């Protein structure tokens, strides 16, 4: 059976925080940060809105390297976002390399394969 390295990159006592959309998988290593216990923290947040000009639809999706929701059906997410697309692409790549899905991630029944042990 194949092994995964677990869900964290090191041992620590802290709160791992993810700030993102409610439909996003919390990819803590990419977009998370740690808060030390027993301390006061101030966090500044800002937002970014990305909108595409409708004329961009005339360019092939593989050339523009982004998709509209109806162009790229996702397996795990009901709503297309850039981060959900990145997540599913990485999960698909990992599955192709290992023929298994890490135990802490959702499995896709269409792919089959095993669940990797921790």
C-alpha positions in Angstrom: 0.0 0.0 0.0 1.2 3.5 -0.8 1.9 6.0 1.9 1.1 9.7 2.2 3.1 12.2 4.3 0.0 13.3 6.2 -1.8 16.6 6.3 0.8 18.8 7.9 4.4 19.6 7.0 5.7 19.7 10.5 4.7 19.1 14.2 3.5 22.2 16.0 0.9 23.6 18.4 -0.9 26.4 16.6 -4.2 27.2 14.9 -3.9 26.8 11.1 -6.2 29.4 9.4 -7.6 29.4 5.9 -9.3 32.4 4.4 -11.2 31.6 1.3 -14.6 31.0 -0.3 -17.1 28.6 1.2 -16.9 26.4 -1.9 -13.1 26.1 -1.9 -11.2 23.2 -0.5 -8.9 24.6 2.2 -5.4 24.2 0.8 -3.6 25.2 3.9 -0.1 24.9 2.6 -0.8 27.3 -0.2 -3.2 29.8 1.4 -3.1 29.2 5.1 -1.2 30.7 8.0 -0.5 29.8 11.6 -1.6 31.6 14.7 0.2 31.0 18.0 -2.0 29.9 20.9 -2.4 32.3 23.9 -1.6 35.4 21.9 -3.7 38.2 20.4 -3.6 38.4 16.6 -4.7 41.1 14.2 -5.3 40.0 10.6 -5.7 42.4 7.7 -7.8 41.1 4.9 -8.4 42.5 1.4 -10.3 41.1 -1.6 -9.7 40.8 -5.3 -12.4 40.4 -7.9 -11.4 39.0 -11.3 -13.7 39.4 -14.2 -13.2 38.5 -17.8 -14.1 40.5 -20.8 -16.8 38.5 -22.7 -14.7 38.7 -25.9 -12.2 36.3 -24.3 -14.6 33.5 -25.0 -13.4 33.6 -28.7 -10.0 32.3 -27.5 -9.6 28.5 -27.0 -9.8 27.7 -23.3 -6.5 25.8 -23.4 -4.8 28.9 -24.9 -6.2 31.4 -22.4 -5.5 28.9 -19.5 -8.7 29.6 -17.7 -12.3 28.4 -18.1 -15.9 29.6 -17.7 -18.0 27.4 -15.5 -19.8 25.6 -18.4 -16.5 24.8 -20.1 -14.7 22.7 -17.5 -17.0 20.4 -15.4 -15.4 19.7 -12.1 -15.6 16.4 -10.2 -15.7 17.6 -6.6 -16.9 21.2 -6.7 -20.3 22.4 -7.8 -19.0 25.9 -8.6 -16.0 26.6 -10.8 -13.3 28.8 -9.2 -9.6 29.2 -10.1 -8.6 27.5 -6.8 -11.1 24.6 -7.2 -9.7 24.0 -10.7 -6.1 24.1 -9.3 -7.1 21.7 -6.6 -8.8 19.2 -8.9 -5.9 19.4 -11.4 -3.4 18.6 -8.6 -5.5 15.8 -7.3 -5.8 14.2 -10.8 -2.1 14.6 -11.3 -1.4 12.9 -7.9 -3.8 10.1 -8.7 -2.1 9.4 -12.1 1.3 9.3 -10.4 0.4 7.1 -7.5 -2.8 5.3 -8.6 -4.3 6.3 -5.2 -5.9 9.2 -3.5 -4.4 10.6 -0.2 -6.6 9.5 2.7 -7.5 13.0 3.7 -8.8 14.0 0.2 -12.1 13.1 -1.5 -12.1 10.2 -3.9 -13.5 10.2 -7.4 -15.5 7.0 -8.0 -15.0 7.4 -11.8 -11.2 7.0 -11.3 -11.3 3.9 -9.1 -7.9 3.1 -7.5 -7.1 2.9 -3.8 -6.9 5.3 -0.9 -3.3 5.9 0.1 -2.6 5.1 3.8 -1.1 7.8 6.0 
